[in-house]
Amino acid sequence: MKNILKSIIGGVAPVLASALGGPLAGTAVQAIADKLGLGDSGEGTDMIEAAIVEKLEVATTEDWLKVRDAENAFKLEMRKLDIDEDKIHQMDRGSARDRQVKLNDKVPDYLAFLLLVIFAGVLASVLWMAINEVEMNQQVVTVINILLGILSAGVTSVLAYYFGSSKGSQVKTHLLGGK
């Protein structure tokens, strides 16, 4: 259920979405439930998550603003507890890497390779069309732009997963005593 909830709120509240994948999941779920007026009715976390998913499937703009408020309240609470947002994101990525190592799972490798091949293919096609001055319908151009944007974000995520982000590298260097 956490994965469904995580994907639903990821675009609006990325810190909360990341927290759902780690040890702060209960706190994140409760923050969202409180803002949406679902509260803690003594039900288990799974029931609360299901209620949140059900509510967000038919959410209004006001509901999404409440989720955003929950994100801000969660960030503030984490700052009070001296928990860094970057640590939350790192824990989420770390758990994905740990899973891959423990299960000796090759699927992420294959998906990453496939994404890179598709990105290169689409980019090469666009360049070929530009060089050959191919006339295109404006709707097709819009779809290609959206596709390139999505693929670019995916490639960025793949690179961050396999090689770390620049922020993660800075933190690692600092922790190792570098400047």
Number of C-alpha atoms within 10 A of each C-alpha: 11 17 10 12 19 19 13 15 21 15 10 15 20 16 20 30 26 25 24 22 20 18 12 15 17 15 15 24 22 20 22 26 21 15 18 22 11 16 14 13 8 8 10 9 16 13 14 21 22 15 14 20 19 12 15 17 9 8 14 11 8 10 16 16 16 18 23 19 17 23 23 16 16 21 18 13 14 15 12 10 9 9 13 13 17 14 15 22 19 18 18 18 18 15 13 14 15 11 12 15 11 8 8 9 12 10 10 14 13 11 12 18 14 12 17 18 12 14 20 14 12 16 15 12 12 17 12 12 13 11 9 9 9 9 9 9 7 9 9 10 13 11 11 15 13 12 14 18 13 13 19 15 12 16 17 12 15 19 14 15 16 11 11 15 15 10 11 16 12 13 16 13 12 11 10 9 8 9 8
